[in-house]
């Protein structure tokens, strides 16, 4: 049977964007049906209905409503009450609570086993997937590694006492404080492919190179004003850090420049001489999530993932260009962690 040409006015990109911004799962399913047909991810209405988890009759009704009234008619289509949801009441509340924790679950199958063992609810994998993915909006994400030695109590205490630390610094100066988040970042020619988007059943592939050349960027980004300072170095050591603190002292002479900084050895060397208008506040050990510079670094790396550079200079030029395009507003949006802004009364 020849493939039917479904007339859909919106492009696949427009439909994906609508799906991303739609908060109601049942409306996302209707948009997804259109995307599957428009993009060719589903060649038939039957296959599209299967991927959306509905009957072919329901899919045909959705498409008929779209054909007669356009995209704006889809939300007007009333949902016919179906069978009672298999995960409800106490089990649903417990599931939402678990999904709200950073550890979450390792897989949908793990959720299925958990429901059976803890709530005696034995349901198929497909039902669990549809409930969790489309009704609760939870999906697999790449976790941030958390060191086994991390002390959660120290992390919470740091957040609660940061304002006290800043007040102590202010007692010994008449100059205003300028709060920076500081970190060093290594960049190299080994390709980081990142994630790739492909159709169902298509295994992504990416070209990579393994060239062991790298350099470092020492950087400080302003939390409240978005001002920033970056320097390139060939390595990470105490002398480079000393040079950076001297430069930030020279460039911002009328403020006490507070650096939120990790506990790396090069930051605590006894031979270091920190300028008078530079003050260091050390973050709890193994807690990079407290440092806004980490988030800024991830933003920069988004634009270098998958890229293959011919040499180190080409990479340096690329990263420098990315940094130039980071406006103060972008920096503030990336580094304005609420616990810091509250501590400095912004």
Residue pairs with C-beta under 8 A, 6 or more apart in sequence:
3 43
3 44
4 44
4 45
6 37
6 38
6 45
6 63
7 67
8 15
8 34
8 37
8 38
8 66
9 70
9 71
10 18
10 34
10 38
10 71
11 38
12 35
12 38
12 39
15 31
15 34
15 35
15 38
15 39
16 35
18 31
18 71
19 28
19 31
19 32
19 35
22 28
22 31
24 75
25 134
25 135
25 137
26 79
27 74
27 75
28 134
29 52
29 53
29 54
29 134
30 62
30 66
30 74
30 77
31 74
32 51
32 52
33 48
33 49
33 52
33 59
33 62
33 63
34 63
34 66
34 71
35 41
36 42
36 47
36 48
36 51
36 52
37 45
37 48
37 63
39 199
41 51
41 199
41 200
42 48
42 51
45 56
45 59
45 60
45 63
46 56
48 59
49 55
49 56
49 58
49 59
51 200
52 59
53 126
53 130
53 134
61 77
62 74
62 77
65 73
65 74
65 76
65 77
66 73
66 74
69 76
85 92
85 131
85 135
86 121
86 123
86 127
86 131
87 95
87 115
87 121
87 123
87 127
87 128
87 131
90 119
91 115
91 118
91 119
91 121
94 118
94 119
95 111
95 115
95 132
95 136
96 136
98 104
98 105
98 114
99 105
99 132
99 136
99 138
102 143
102 146
104 138
105 111
105 114
107 140
108 125
108 128
108 129
108 132
108 133
109 125
109 128
111 128
111 132
112 123
112 124
112 125
112 128
115 121
115 122
115 123
115 128
116 122
132 138
133 139
142 195
144 289
146 286
147 286
149 285
149 286
150 284
150 285
150 286
150 287
151 284
151 285
151 286
154 284
154 285
154 287
155 284
155 287
155 290
157 284
158 283
158 284
158 287
158 290
159 290
159 339
162 281
162 339
162 340
162 343
163 342
163 343
163 344
165 281
166 177
166 179
166 258
166 281
166 343
166 344
169 177
169 256
169 258
169 279
170 177
170 256
173 256
173 277
175 254
175 255
175 256
175 277
176 254
176 255
176 256
177 255
177 256
177 258
177 344
178 222
178 225
178 227
178 252
178 255
178 256
178 257
178 258
179 222
179 223
179 224
179 258
179 260
179 340
179 344
180 220
180 221
180 222
180 223
180 229
180 248
180 257
180 258
180 259
180 260
181 220
181 221
181 223
181 259
181 260
181 291
181 292
181 293
181 296
181 335
182 218
182 219
182 220
182 259
182 260
182 261
182 293
183 219
183 261
183 262
183 291
183 293
183 294
183 297
184 216
184 217
184 218
184 219
184 236
184 241
184 264
185 216
185 217
185 219
185 297
185 300
186 214
186 215
186 216
186 236
187 214
187 215
187 216
187 217
187 304
187 315
187 316
187 319
188 211
188 212
188 213
188 214
188 215
188 315
189 209
189 211
189 212
189 213
189 214
189 309
189 311
189 312
189 315
190 208
190 209
190 210
190 211
190 212
191 206
191 207
191 208
191 209
191 210
191 306
191 307
191 308
192 301
192 304
192 305
192 306
193 206
193 208
193 305
193 306
194 206
194 302
194 305
194 306
195 204
196 204
196 205
196 206
196 306
197 204
198 204
206 306
207 308
208 308
209 308
213 311
213 312
214 312
215 232
215 233
215 234
215 312
215 316
216 232
216 233
216 234
216 235
216 236
216 240
217 230
217 231
217 232
217 233
217 319
218 230
218 231
218 233
218 240
218 241
218 244
219 228
219 229
219 230
219 231
219 293
219 296
220 228
220 229
220 244
220 248
220 257
220 259
220 293
221 227
221 228
221 292
221 293
221 296
221 331
221 334
221 335
222 228
222 328
222 331
222 332
222 335
223 292
223 332
223 335
223 336
223 337
223 340
223 341
223 344
223 346
224 332
224 336
224 341
224 344
224 346
225 328
225 332
226 327
226 328
226 329
226 330
226 331
226 332
226 335
227 328
227 331
228 323
228 326
228 328
228 331
229 244
229 247
229 248
229 251
230 323
231 240
231 243
231 244
231 247
232 316
233 240
236 264
236 266
237 266
238 266
238 269
238 271
238 272
240 266
241 266
241 267
241 272
242 272
242 273
245 259
245 272
245 274
245 275
245 278
246 275
248 257
248 259
248 275
248 278
249 257
249 275
249 276
249 277
249 278
252 277
253 277
255 277
256 277
256 278
256 279
257 277
257 278
257 279
258 279
258 280
258 281
259 278
259 279
259 280
259 281
260 281
260 283
260 290
260 291
260 292
260 293
260 340
261 267
261 280
261 281
261 282
261 283
261 291
262 282
262 283
262 288
262 291
263 282
263 283
263 285
267 280
267 282
274 280
283 290
283 291
284 290
288 294
290 337
290 339
292 334
292 335
292 336
292 337
292 340
293 335
295 334
295 335
296 326
296 331
296 334
296 335
299 326
299 330
299 334
300 319
300 322
300 323
300 326
303 318
303 322
304 315
304 318
304 319
304 322
307 315
307 318
309 315
309 318
